[in-house]
Amino acid sequence: MTLKKNPAIRNGRTVKKMTDLFAHSENRYNRKHPVKEHLTEVAKQTKEYAGEASWAQEALLAGILHDLGKYADLFQARLRGEESGLDHWSPGAWVALTKFHAVAASLAIQGHHIGLQRGNKESLSGMNPASLATRHPLNLRLSDPDPDNLVSRAEKDDLEIKYLDRDSINMLELYQNPVASMLDVRLLFSCLTDADFLDTEAHFEGNEYGKCYREKGPVLDAREELQALDLFMEKNIRPGSNADQNVTEVRNSLWKMMIKSAAKPGGLFTLTAPTPVRRGGLGKRCSCLVLQKQSSSLLKSHRRLEDD
């Protein structure tokens, strides 16, 4: 009689299957959250939130790599209550930075637990696992100091890592045009953190059938919102204003300027408008809203606003 070898046992030792690796502990229905499932879903949602942004592929990459460190044995031990004080985000940030030259993705991954950090060269080099393994700024240990080992585990788990044909947010442009790039990085970061939070929440709120996502908010109808904003201004703001004639004229001029600007090609818009002393503001927030609503109603997406 020939005994069949157990594929889960090698040289007398149990070999952990990739499907036995989890991102989160059990929910109230004793369901664990597989790493692959979490990374795949977060990547999908992060890209969806990015919409038609030029950096949508980088958003997808950020989602795939954001919890790469959870493939480590130490992190699995943490879920069992056997370890603590681990950094599971830095390995993925380093892979995004060194393998894909995706600066924005690396910053978003690094920041999704500790907040966005600086994007200068010194700060980026501080993501190096070799440095973090010896001197971590938060006195943590890396879940695995070898990112290649984690990538190998992810690949064995059939996790598809989307390779970028080019840098979505170019490194050179990042430093040459820091304001616009900073806004892009923050938007990508927001997409990632929202996707990560909602998928994690869905796991812990899940039932015997699987994850339960919260109900989505209402879909924005830009034209309807624009009409409501204009009606609000006509009924509640303009009639009750005590501003003198000069301020009123400037307000109206600013309002018309924003509507006109909404028809221009997409890009970075800045608004510089003073607040007259003792005469009330010029309505900069409402003016920014009308630009956003008007541009959306004209199907001009991704207006980025900076209110000076």
N, C-alpha and C positions, 0 to 999 in steps of 0.2 A: 504494500500500500504506500503510495507516494503522497506525502503531505504537501498541500499547497501552501506556498509562502504567503504570509499576510503582507500586502503592500504597505501597510502602515507601520511595519516593523522592519528595521534595517540594522544588522549587526547587533541584534538583541536590544536595540533601543527604539522607542516609539518615535515615529516621524510625524510631526504635526502637519496636517493638511492645511492648505491655504484657506479652505472654507471654515477652518476652526479658529480663524483669527478675526477678532471683533473690534469695532470702533467704540462701542458703548456697552455697558453692562445690561442686565436683564431689565425689562420693563415689568409692570405689574402682572403681565401674562407670561412671565418667564421667557420672553423672546429676546434673544441677543441681537445685536446690530452688526452684521458682517462688514468688515472694512471695505471690501469691494463694492458692496451695495451702497454704502454711505458715500464713498468717493465718486462713484458713477452718478448718483443722483444729485449730489452737490454740484458736480461739474455741469450737468445738464441744466440745472436751475440757474447757476451763475451765468452761463452763456445766454439763457433765455432772458434774464434780467438785463443783460448788456444790450439786447435788441440788435439794432443795426449799427452799433458803434464799430469803429474801425478796429478796436481791440477785442472784439467778441471772442476770437480764437484764443487770445491770451487769457481771457476770463475762463474759458473752458479748461485751459492748462492749469490755472490756479486752483480750480475746483478738484481736478484729478490729483494734484500734488499736495493739497493743503494739509492733509493728515497722513502723509506717507509714513511718518514715524510710528504710526500705530501698527505697522506690520512687524515691529520689533518684539522680540520675546520679553524684554523688560516691560514694555507697555502692556502686554497681555498679562504679565504678573501683577501689574498695577490694577487691572480690572478685577483680579482675584483678591485684591487687598494685600498683596505681598510686597509691593514696591510703592514708592511715592517720590515726589520731587523730580519729575521727568519733563524734559522738553521734547515734545513729539512733532513740533512744527518746523524747527530749523532745518532738518534734513531736506524736506520738500522745498523750502525756500532756496536752499543751496543748489539743488538740482535745477530748479527753474532758472536760477541766475547763471550757473556755469554750463549747463547742457543746452539751454535754449536762449540764453542772453535776454531773458524776459525780466527786466528790472521791475516793472510794475507788478507782475505776478509774484515775484519773490518778496516784494515789500508787503503785498496784501497777505501772502501766506504767513510771513513773519508776524504781521500785525494782527492777525485774526484772534490772537489770544492776549497779546501784550500792547496792542495799539500801534498805529503807524509810526515808524521810526524814520530817521533821516535817510535820504537817498544819495548822499555823497559817497565818494569812493571808499573813504575810511570806514563808514558805517556798513557799506555793502561787504567789504572784506571781513568785517566782524562776524558775518554769518558762517565763515569757514568752520566746519566741524572740528578741524584740528585745533583751532583756537578755543572753541567752545568747550571741547573735551577737557582742556586743562584749566581754563579760566572763564566760567560762565558768568555774565553780568548779574544774573538772577540766582546764582548759586544752585543751579539745577544740573542734572546729568542728562546727556542726550540719551534718548531711548535706544539709539544705535548710532555710534560715531561713524559708521560706514554707509553713506547714502547709496552706494552701488549695491550693497547687500539688500537694501530695502527695495530698490528698483527691481532687482532680480526676483524678489519675493512677489512683488506686484505683478510682474510679467508672468510668473508661474500661476498666479491667480487669475490669469487671462484679463488683467486690467489693461485696457487700451489707452496708452498715453499718446495723445495727439501731438505730433511733431509740427512745429510752426515752420512755414516756408520762409518767413521773415519775421523781424521783430515788429509786433503790433504797435508798441510804443517805443520808438527808436531811442537807443541810449544817447546818441549824439543830440537829438532833438530835446531829450529830457533835460539836458543841461543848458542848451541854447535858448530854449523857450520854457523856462521853469514854471511860469504861472499856468499856462495851458496844460502842461504835462502833469503838474500837481493836481489839477482838477480831474484829469483822466485817471490818475492813480487812485484818488479818493473815490471816484465813481466805481472803479473796478473793486476796490476794497469793500465798498458798500454792497455791491452785488454778491461778493463772496461771503461776507459775514451774515447777510440776510439768508442766503441759501443754506449755509451751514446751520444757523440757528433753527430754521424752519424744518429741516430734515431731522435734526436731533430731537426737536420737540415732537415731530410726528412719530418718531420711534417710541418715545416715552409715553406718549398719549395713545399709542396703538392698542389694538385689541387682538382677539384670537385670530383675526383674519389678516392682520398686518398693520402697517403704519396708518395713522390717521392725521391727515394734514388739516390745518385750520382752514376755514372757508376764506376764499379769496375776496379781496375788497372789490368795490364796484369799478367797472371799467370807465376810464376817463372819456367823457364826451367833450372834446376841446371847444367845439362851437357853442354847446350849451353852457359850459363854464364861462366862456367869454361873454355871452349875453348876460349871464347872472352877475358877473363882475361889473359890467358896464351899467346894469340896472342898479346895482348897489351904490355905485359912485353917484349916479344921477339922483337917487332918492335920499341917500344918507350922508353923503360927504359934501358934495358941491353946494347944495342949498344951505347947509348949516355952517359953512365956513365963514370965519370972521377975518380971514386974511385980507390984506389990502389988495388993490387992483393989480399992482406989479407982481405980487406973489401968485395971484390967481392966473395971470397971463403966462407966467413961467410954468406953472403946473400944467396948464392946458397944452402949452407948447411941448413939454416933456412927454405928455401922454400921446400926442400925435406923432412925435418922433419915434416912440417905442413901437407904435403900430406900423409905421413906415419901415422901421428896421427889421421887423418880423418877416418882411417879404424878401429880405436879402439872403444870399447864400449862407449856409451854415458856417459857424466859426465861433471864435471867442468874442463875446461882447462885454465891454466894460461900461459902467455907468458912474459918472462923477457928477454929483449934484449936491450943492451945499444945503445945509439946514439953516434957514434964516432965524436969527436970534429973536425970541419973543413973538414970532409970527407963525410958528408952526412949521412942519416939514413940507417938502415938496411932493410927498407921496411916492417916495422911491420904491417902497415895497410893492405898492399897487401897480406902479409902472413896470416893475420887473415881472409881476404876474401877468399883466396884459401882453407883454412881449412873449412870454412863455405860452400863454393860451392862444394868442394870435398866430404864432409860428406853428404851433401844433395843429391849429385849425386849417392852416395852409399846407399841412403835411410836410412841414420842415422840421425834421427831428433833430434831437441832441443839441439844443441851444444850451450853451454853458454860460451861466451868469456870474459876474463878479460885481457885487454892490460895494462901491467904494464909499 
